[in-house]
Structure formats: structure tokens, C-alpha cells
């Protein structure tokens, strides 16, 4: 059984781009509060990414699992990171199924 190396960074897709400036500082502070034992590598979210996405200030223009953070703060970024990096719930989270239901109506069944 392979173990997760603490030296390999975990990918964290961000939409619409990798955070910079004040937003990057919020991510750093939020990560510090989570006391993670691994590195995080923020990357620009792209269509088809297999990871959960944190959307800053606007929702992605493609279908994906994402948490929309309209008003970034350390608290809101921390909660979105907990959801994106694990199995925690986040009320802002929108799944692919939610998005498809909005387009095609209910019920949508994930296969």
C-alpha cells in the first residue's frame, strides 16, 4: 500500500486564476490555520480538471465541482479549502450533478 508523501504537493485548482497579492495572503493564512502536514500547489482551474475547484468571486464557466467564494476572507477560504482538499461539507459547494440539474432539470443520475 502506497502512502502519501508529505513532500509531494497537493494540487488545488483556483478559478479564474492562481491567487496573487491579497488573495494569495488569504490562502496562506487559511492554510496555516488548517495545520496541514503537506504542501499545497495552487494552479489555475481548467475544464476537465479531476479536482474540486475553489472559485474566487465568480463561478467557473465550465462544468465542475466547485465552491464559490464571493467575498474572500481567511475564514471563507479556509472552509473552501477544507472542502476542496477533503470530504468536509461546504454550503457554497456546487457539484457537477447540481450544475446539470440546473441545465436539464431534475432528476439527474450520476453513473
Phi and psi in radians as a Rosetta constraint file:
Dihedral C 1 N 2 CA 2 C 2 CIRCULARHARMONIC -1.415 0.35
Dihedral N 2 CA 2 C 2 N 3 CIRCULARHARMONIC 2.437 0.35
Dihedral C 2 N 3 CA 3 C 3 CIRCULARHARMONIC -1.800 0.35
Dihedral N 3 CA 3 C 3 N 4 CIRCULARHARMONIC 2.717 0.35
Dihedral C 3 N 4 CA 4 C 4 CIRCULARHARMONIC -1.393 0.35
Dihedral N 4 CA 4 C 4 N 5 CIRCULARHARMONIC 2.131 0.35
Dihedral C 4 N 5 CA 5 C 5 CIRCULARHARMONIC -1.328 0.35
Dihedral N 5 CA 5 C 5 N 6 CIRCULARHARMONIC 2.379 0.35
Dihedral C 5 N 6 CA 6 C 6 CIRCULARHARMONIC -1.365 0.35
Dihedral N 6 CA 6 C 6 N 7 CIRCULARHARMONIC -0.134 0.35
Dihedral C 6 N 7 CA 7 C 7 CIRCULARHARMONIC -1.602 0.35
Dihedral N 7 CA 7 C 7 N 8 CIRCULARHARMONIC -0.271 0.35
Dihedral C 7 N 8 CA 8 C 8 CIRCULARHARMONIC -1.515 0.35
Dihedral N 8 CA 8 C 8 N 9 CIRCULARHARMONIC 2.175 0.35
Dihedral C 8 N 9 CA 9 C 9 CIRCULARHARMONIC -1.251 0.35
Dihedral N 9 CA 9 C 9 N 10 CIRCULARHARMONIC 2.597 0.35
Dihedral C 9 N 10 CA 10 C 10 CIRCULARHARMONIC -1.577 0.35
Dihedral N 10 CA 10 C 10 N 11 CIRCULARHARMONIC 2.343 0.35
Dihedral C 10 N 11 CA 11 C 11 CIRCULARHARMONIC -1.291 0.35
Dihedral N 11 CA 11 C 11 N 12 CIRCULARHARMONIC 2.349 0.35
Dihedral C 11 N 12 CA 12 C 12 CIRCULARHARMONIC -2.301 0.35
Dihedral N 12 CA 12 C 12 N 13 CIRCULARHARMONIC 1.662 0.35
Dihedral C 12 N 13 CA 13 C 13 CIRCULARHARMONIC -1.230 0.35
Dihedral N 13 CA 13 C 13 N 14 CIRCULARHARMONIC 2.342 0.35
Dihedral C 13 N 14 CA 14 C 14 CIRCULARHARMONIC -2.142 0.35
Dihedral N 14 CA 14 C 14 N 15 CIRCULARHARMONIC 2.362 0.35
Dihedral C 14 N 15 CA 15 C 15 CIRCULARHARMONIC -2.012 0.35
Dihedral N 15 CA 15 C 15 N 16 CIRCULARHARMONIC 2.417 0.35
Dihedral C 15 N 16 CA 16 C 16 CIRCULARHARMONIC -1.533 0.35
Dihedral N 16 CA 16 C 16 N 17 CIRCULARHARMONIC -0.181 0.35
Dihedral C 16 N 17 CA 17 C 17 CIRCULARHARMONIC -2.735 0.35
Dihedral N 17 CA 17 C 17 N 18 CIRCULARHARMONIC 2.979 0.35
Dihedral C 17 N 18 CA 18 C 18 CIRCULARHARMONIC -1.052 0.35
Dihedral N 18 CA 18 C 18 N 19 CIRCULARHARMONIC 2.365 0.35
Dihedral C 18 N 19 CA 19 C 19 CIRCULARHARMONIC -1.137 0.35
Dihedral N 19 CA 19 C 19 N 20 CIRCULARHARMONIC 2.517 0.35
Dihedral C 19 N 20 CA 20 C 20 CIRCULARHARMONIC -2.344 0.35
Dihedral N 20 CA 20 C 20 N 21 CIRCULARHARMONIC 2.962 0.35
Dihedral C 20 N 21 CA 21 C 21 CIRCULARHARMONIC 0.943 0.35
Dihedral N 21 CA 21 C 21 N 22 CIRCULARHARMONIC -2.262 0.35
Dihedral C 21 N 22 CA 22 C 22 CIRCULARHARMONIC -1.102 0.35
Dihedral N 22 CA 22 C 22 N 23 CIRCULARHARMONIC -0.653 0.35
Dihedral C 22 N 23 CA 23 C 23 CIRCULARHARMONIC -1.116 0.35
Dihedral N 23 CA 23 C 23 N 24 CIRCULARHARMONIC -0.697 0.35
Dihedral C 23 N 24 CA 24 C 24 CIRCULARHARMONIC -1.101 0.35
Dihedral N 24 CA 24 C 24 N 25 CIRCULARHARMONIC -0.679 0.35
Dihedral C 24 N 25 CA 25 C 25 CIRCULARHARMONIC -1.103 0.35
Dihedral N 25 CA 25 C 25 N 26 CIRCULARHARMONIC -0.653 0.35
Dihedral C 25 N 26 CA 26 C 26 CIRCULARHARMONIC -1.097 0.35
Dihedral N 26 CA 26 C 26 N 27 CIRCULARHARMONIC -0.744 0.35
Dihedral C 26 N 27 CA 27 C 27 CIRCULARHARMONIC -1.105 0.35
Dihedral N 27 CA 27 C 27 N 28 CIRCULARHARMONIC -0.751 0.35
Dihedral C 27 N 28 CA 28 C 28 CIRCULARHARMONIC -1.080 0.35
Dihedral N 28 CA 28 C 28 N 29 CIRCULARHARMONIC -0.778 0.35
Dihedral C 28 N 29 CA 29 C 29 CIRCULARHARMONIC -1.143 0.35
Dihedral N 29 CA 29 C 29 N 30 CIRCULARHARMONIC -0.736 0.35
Dihedral C 29 N 30 CA 30 C 30 CIRCULARHARMONIC -1.117 0.35
Dihedral N 30 CA 30 C 30 N 31 CIRCULARHARMONIC -0.741 0.35
Dihedral C 30 N 31 CA 31 C 31 CIRCULARHARMONIC -1.081 0.35
Dihedral N 31 CA 31 C 31 N 32 CIRCULARHARMONIC -0.717 0.35
Dihedral C 31 N 32 CA 32 C 32 CIRCULARHARMONIC -1.059 0.35
Dihedral N 32 CA 32 C 32 N 33 CIRCULARHARMONIC -0.656 0.35
Dihedral C 32 N 33 CA 33 C 33 CIRCULARHARMONIC -1.235 0.35
Dihedral N 33 CA 33 C 33 N 34 CIRCULARHARMONIC -0.405 0.35
Dihedral C 33 N 34 CA 34 C 34 CIRCULARHARMONIC -1.422 0.35
Dihedral N 34 CA 34 C 34 N 35 CIRCULARHARMONIC -0.257 0.35
Dihedral C 34 N 35 CA 35 C 35 CIRCULARHARMONIC 0.890 0.35
Dihedral N 35 CA 35 C 35 N 36 CIRCULARHARMONIC 0.863 0.35
Dihedral C 35 N 36 CA 36 C 36 CIRCULARHARMONIC -1.321 0.35
Dihedral N 36 CA 36 C 36 N 37 CIRCULARHARMONIC 2.541 0.35
Dihedral C 36 N 37 CA 37 C 37 CIRCULARHARMONIC -1.717 0.35
Dihedral N 37 CA 37 C 37 N 38 CIRCULARHARMONIC 0.386 0.35
Dihedral C 37 N 38 CA 38 C 38 CIRCULARHARMONIC -2.496 0.35
Dihedral N 38 CA 38 C 38 N 39 CIRCULARHARMONIC 2.803 0.35
Dihedral C 38 N 39 CA 39 C 39 CIRCULARHARMONIC -1.426 0.35
Dihedral N 39 CA 39 C 39 N 40 CIRCULARHARMONIC 2.666 0.35
Dihedral C 39 N 40 CA 40 C 40 CIRCULARHARMONIC -2.064 0.35
Dihedral N 40 CA 40 C 40 N 41 CIRCULARHARMONIC 2.364 0.35
Dihedral C 40 N 41 CA 41 C 41 CIRCULARHARMONIC -2.020 0.35
Dihedral N 41 CA 41 C 41 N 42 CIRCULARHARMONIC 1.756 0.35
Dihedral C 41 N 42 CA 42 C 42 CIRCULARHARMONIC -1.180 0.35
Dihedral N 42 CA 42 C 42 N 43 CIRCULARHARMONIC 2.342 0.35
Dihedral C 42 N 43 CA 43 C 43 CIRCULARHARMONIC -2.331 0.35
Dihedral N 43 CA 43 C 43 N 44 CIRCULARHARMONIC 2.796 0.35
Dihedral C 43 N 44 CA 44 C 44 CIRCULARHARMONIC -1.244 0.35
Dihedral N 44 CA 44 C 44 N 45 CIRCULARHARMONIC 2.229 0.35
Dihedral C 44 N 45 CA 45 C 45 CIRCULARHARMONIC -1.207 0.35
Dihedral N 45 CA 45 C 45 N 46 CIRCULARHARMONIC 2.376 0.35
Dihedral C 45 N 46 CA 46 C 46 CIRCULARHARMONIC -2.270 0.35
Dihedral N 46 CA 46 C 46 N 47 CIRCULARHARMONIC 2.734 0.35
Dihedral C 46 N 47 CA 47 C 47 CIRCULARHARMONIC -0.996 0.35
Dihedral N 47 CA 47 C 47 N 48 CIRCULARHARMONIC 2.358 0.35
Dihedral C 47 N 48 CA 48 C 48 CIRCULARHARMONIC 1.556 0.35
Dihedral N 48 CA 48 C 48 N 49 CIRCULARHARMONIC 0.009 0.35
Dihedral C 48 N 49 CA 49 C 49 CIRCULARHARMONIC -1.066 0.35
Dihedral N 49 CA 49 C 49 N 50 CIRCULARHARMONIC 2.367 0.35
Dihedral C 49 N 50 CA 50 C 50 CIRCULARHARMONIC -1.422 0.35
Dihedral N 50 CA 50 C 50 N 51 CIRCULARHARMONIC 0.031 0.35
Dihedral C 50 N 51 CA 51 C 51 CIRCULARHARMONIC -1.834 0.35
Dihedral N 51 CA 51 C 51 N 52 CIRCULARHARMONIC 2.789 0.35
Dihedral C 51 N 52 CA 52 C 52 CIRCULARHARMONIC -1.226 0.35
Dihedral N 52 CA 52 C 52 N 53 CIRCULARHARMONIC 2.508 0.35
Dihedral C 52 N 53 CA 53 C 53 CIRCULARHARMONIC -1.941 0.35
Dihedral N 53 CA 53 C 53 N 54 CIRCULARHARMONIC 2.462 0.35
Dihedral C 53 N 54 CA 54 C 54 CIRCULARHARMONIC -1.762 0.35
Dihedral N 54 CA 54 C 54 N 55 CIRCULARHARMONIC 2.082 0.35
Dihedral C 54 N 55 CA 55 C 55 CIRCULARHARMONIC -1.760 0.35
Dihedral N 55 CA 55 C 55 N 56 CIRCULARHARMONIC 2.110 0.35
Dihedral C 55 N 56 CA 56 C 56 CIRCULARHARMONIC -1.717 0.35
Dihedral N 56 CA 56 C 56 N 57 CIRCULARHARMONIC 1.995 0.35
Dihedral C 56 N 57 CA 57 C 57 CIRCULARHARMONIC 1.280 0.35
Dihedral N 57 CA 57 C 57 N 58 CIRCULARHARMONIC -0.337 0.35
Dihedral C 57 N 58 CA 58 C 58 CIRCULARHARMONIC -2.665 0.35
Dihedral N 58 CA 58 C 58 N 59 CIRCULARHARMONIC 2.591 0.35
Dihedral C 58 N 59 CA 59 C 59 CIRCULARHARMONIC -1.271 0.35
Dihedral N 59 CA 59 C 59 N 60 CIRCULARHARMONIC 2.615 0.35
Dihedral C 59 N 60 CA 60 C 60 CIRCULARHARMONIC -1.047 0.35
Dihedral N 60 CA 60 C 60 N 61 CIRCULARHARMONIC 2.641 0.35
Dihedral C 60 N 61 CA 61 C 61 CIRCULARHARMONIC -1.665 0.35
Dihedral N 61 CA 61 C 61 N 62 CIRCULARHARMONIC 0.392 0.35
Dihedral C 61 N 62 CA 62 C 62 CIRCULARHARMONIC -2.467 0.35
Dihedral N 62 CA 62 C 62 N 63 CIRCULARHARMONIC 2.846 0.35
Dihedral C 62 N 63 CA 63 C 63 CIRCULARHARMONIC -1.385 0.35
Dihedral N 63 CA 63 C 63 N 64 CIRCULARHARMONIC 2.193 0.35
Dihedral C 63 N 64 CA 64 C 64 CIRCULARHARMONIC -2.924 0.35
Dihedral N 64 CA 64 C 64 N 65 CIRCULARHARMONIC 2.845 0.35
Dihedral C 64 N 65 CA 65 C 65 CIRCULARHARMONIC -1.314 0.35
Dihedral N 65 CA 65 C 65 N 66 CIRCULARHARMONIC 2.174 0.35
Dihedral C 65 N 66 CA 66 C 66 CIRCULARHARMONIC -2.632 0.35
Dihedral N 66 CA 66 C 66 N 67 CIRCULARHARMONIC 2.711 0.35
Dihedral C 66 N 67 CA 67 C 67 CIRCULARHARMONIC -1.990 0.35
Dihedral N 67 CA 67 C 67 N 68 CIRCULARHARMONIC 2.083 0.35
Dihedral C 67 N 68 CA 68 C 68 CIRCULARHARMONIC -1.507 0.35
Dihedral N 68 CA 68 C 68 N 69 CIRCULARHARMONIC 2.132 0.35
Dihedral C 68 N 69 CA 69 C 69 CIRCULARHARMONIC -1.928 0.35
Dihedral N 69 CA 69 C 69 N 70 CIRCULARHARMONIC 1.628 0.35
Dihedral C 69 N 70 CA 70 C 70 CIRCULARHARMONIC -1.214 0.35
Dihedral N 70 CA 70 C 70 N 71 CIRCULARHARMONIC -0.699 0.35
Dihedral C 70 N 71 CA 71 C 71 CIRCULARHARMONIC -2.142 0.35
Dihedral N 71 CA 71 C 71 N 72 CIRCULARHARMONIC 1.538 0.35
Dihedral C 71 N 72 CA 72 C 72 CIRCULARHARMONIC -1.062 0.35
Dihedral N 72 CA 72 C 72 N 73 CIRCULARHARMONIC 2.310 0.35
Dihedral C 72 N 73 CA 73 C 73 CIRCULARHARMONIC -2.564 0.35
Dihedral N 73 CA 73 C 73 N 74 CIRCULARHARMONIC 2.939 0.35
Dihedral C 73 N 74 CA 74 C 74 CIRCULARHARMONIC -1.002 0.35
Dihedral N 74 CA 74 C 74 N 75 CIRCULARHARMONIC -0.780 0.35
Dihedral C 74 N 75 CA 75 C 75 CIRCULARHARMONIC -1.095 0.35
Dihedral N 75 CA 75 C 75 N 76 CIRCULARHARMONIC -0.809 0.35
Dihedral C 75 N 76 CA 76 C 76 CIRCULARHARMONIC -1.203 0.35
Dihedral N 76 CA 76 C 76 N 77 CIRCULARHARMONIC -0.654 0.35
Dihedral C 76 N 77 CA 77 C 77 CIRCULARHARMONIC -1.183 0.35
Dihedral N 77 CA 77 C 77 N 78 CIRCULARHARMONIC -0.735 0.35
Dihedral C 77 N 78 CA 78 C 78 CIRCULARHARMONIC -1.014 0.35
Dihedral N 78 CA 78 C 78 N 79 CIRCULARHARMONIC -0.820 0.35
Dihedral C 78 N 79 CA 79 C 79 CIRCULARHARMONIC -1.141 0.35
Dihedral N 79 CA 79 C 79 N 80 CIRCULARHARMONIC -0.694 0.35
Dihedral C 79 N 80 CA 80 C 80 CIRCULARHARMONIC -1.148 0.35
Dihedral N 80 CA 80 C 80 N 81 CIRCULARHARMONIC -0.666 0.35
Dihedral C 80 N 81 CA 81 C 81 CIRCULARHARMONIC -1.148 0.35
Dihedral N 81 CA 81 C 81 N 82 CIRCULARHARMONIC -0.712 0.35
Dihedral C 81 N 82 CA 82 C 82 CIRCULARHARMONIC -1.029 0.35
Dihedral N 82 CA 82 C 82 N 83 CIRCULARHARMONIC -0.724 0.35
Dihedral C 82 N 83 CA 83 C 83 CIRCULARHARMONIC -1.196 0.35
Dihedral N 83 CA 83 C 83 N 84 CIRCULARHARMONIC -0.825 0.35
Dihedral C 83 N 84 CA 84 C 84 CIRCULARHARMONIC -1.155 0.35
Dihedral N 84 CA 84 C 84 N 85 CIRCULARHARMONIC -0.566 0.35
Dihedral C 84 N 85 CA 85 C 85 CIRCULARHARMONIC -1.666 0.35
Dihedral N 85 CA 85 C 85 N 86 CIRCULARHARMONIC -0.108 0.35
Dihedral C 85 N 86 CA 86 C 86 CIRCULARHARMONIC -2.660 0.35
Dihedral N 86 CA 86 C 86 N 87 CIRCULARHARMONIC -2.587 0.35
Dihedral C 86 N 87 CA 87 C 87 CIRCULARHARMONIC -1.929 0.35
Dihedral N 87 CA 87 C 87 N 88 CIRCULARHARMONIC 0.281 0.35
Dihedral C 87 N 88 CA 88 C 88 CIRCULARHARMONIC -1.230 0.35
Dihedral N 88 CA 88 C 88 N 89 CIRCULARHARMONIC 2.642 0.35
Dihedral C 88 N 89 CA 89 C 89 CIRCULARHARMONIC -1.473 0.35
Dihedral N 89 CA 89 C 89 N 90 CIRCULARHARMONIC 2.598 0.35
Dihedral C 89 N 90 CA 90 C 90 CIRCULARHARMONIC -2.525 0.35
Dihedral N 90 CA 90 C 90 N 91 CIRCULARHARMONIC 2.142 0.35
Dihedral C 90 N 91 CA 91 C 91 CIRCULARHARMONIC -1.061 0.35
Dihedral N 91 CA 91 C 91 N 92 CIRCULARHARMONIC -0.405 0.35
Dihedral C 91 N 92 CA 92 C 92 CIRCULARHARMONIC -1.431 0.35
Dihedral N 92 CA 92 C 92 N 93 CIRCULARHARMONIC -0.164 0.35
Dihedral C 92 N 93 CA 93 C 93 CIRCULARHARMONIC -1.162 0.35
Dihedral N 93 CA 93 C 93 N 94 CIRCULARHARMONIC 2.381 0.35
Dihedral C 93 N 94 CA 94 C 94 CIRCULARHARMONIC -2.162 0.35
Dihedral N 94 CA 94 C 94 N 95 CIRCULARHARMONIC 2.217 0.35
Dihedral C 94 N 95 CA 95 C 95 CIRCULARHARMONIC -1.684 0.35
Dihedral N 95 CA 95 C 95 N 96 CIRCULARHARMONIC 2.926 0.35
Dihedral C 95 N 96 CA 96 C 96 CIRCULARHARMONIC -0.994 0.35
Dihedral N 96 CA 96 C 96 N 97 CIRCULARHARMONIC -0.736 0.35
Dihedral C 96 N 97 CA 97 C 97 CIRCULARHARMONIC -1.060 0.35
Dihedral N 97 CA 97 C 97 N 98 CIRCULARHARMONIC -0.777 0.35
Dihedral C 97 N 98 CA 98 C 98 CIRCULARHARMONIC -1.007 0.35
Dihedral N 98 CA 98 C 98 N 99 CIRCULARHARMONIC -0.767 0.35
Dihedral C 98 N 99 CA 99 C 99 CIRCULARHARMONIC -1.138 0.35
Dihedral N 99 CA 99 C 99 N 100 CIRCULARHARMONIC -0.748 0.35
Dihedral C 99 N 100 CA 100 C 100 CIRCULARHARMONIC -1.173 0.35
Dihedral N 100 CA 100 C 100 N 101 CIRCULARHARMONIC -0.627 0.35
Dihedral C 100 N 101 CA 101 C 101 CIRCULARHARMONIC -1.099 0.35
Dihedral N 101 CA 101 C 101 N 102 CIRCULARHARMONIC -0.631 0.35
Dihedral C 101 N 102 CA 102 C 102 CIRCULARHARMONIC -1.158 0.35
Dihedral N 102 CA 102 C 102 N 103 CIRCULARHARMONIC -0.525 0.35
Dihedral C 102 N 103 CA 103 C 103 CIRCULARHARMONIC -1.495 0.35
Dihedral N 103 CA 103 C 103 N 104 CIRCULARHARMONIC -0.856 0.35
Dihedral C 103 N 104 CA 104 C 104 CIRCULARHARMONIC -1.796 0.35
Dihedral N 104 CA 104 C 104 N 105 CIRCULARHARMONIC -0.186 0.35
Dihedral C 104 N 105 CA 105 C 105 CIRCULARHARMONIC 1.561 0.35
Dihedral N 105 CA 105 C 105 N 106 CIRCULARHARMONIC 3.006 0.35
Dihedral C 105 N 106 CA 106 C 106 CIRCULARHARMONIC -1.625 0.35
Dihedral N 106 CA 106 C 106 N 107 CIRCULARHARMONIC 2.723 0.35
Dihedral C 106 N 107 CA 107 C 107 CIRCULARHARMONIC -1.594 0.35
Dihedral N 107 CA 107 C 107 N 108 CIRCULARHARMONIC 2.570 0.35
Dihedral C 107 N 108 CA 108 C 108 CIRCULARHARMONIC -1.961 0.35
Dihedral N 108 CA 108 C 108 N 109 CIRCULARHARMONIC 2.358 0.35
Dihedral C 108 N 109 CA 109 C 109 CIRCULARHARMONIC -2.018 0.35
Dihedral N 109 CA 109 C 109 N 110 CIRCULARHARMONIC 2.232 0.35
Dihedral C 109 N 110 CA 110 C 110 CIRCULARHARMONIC -1.475 0.35
Dihedral N 110 CA 110 C 110 N 111 CIRCULARHARMONIC 2.252 0.35
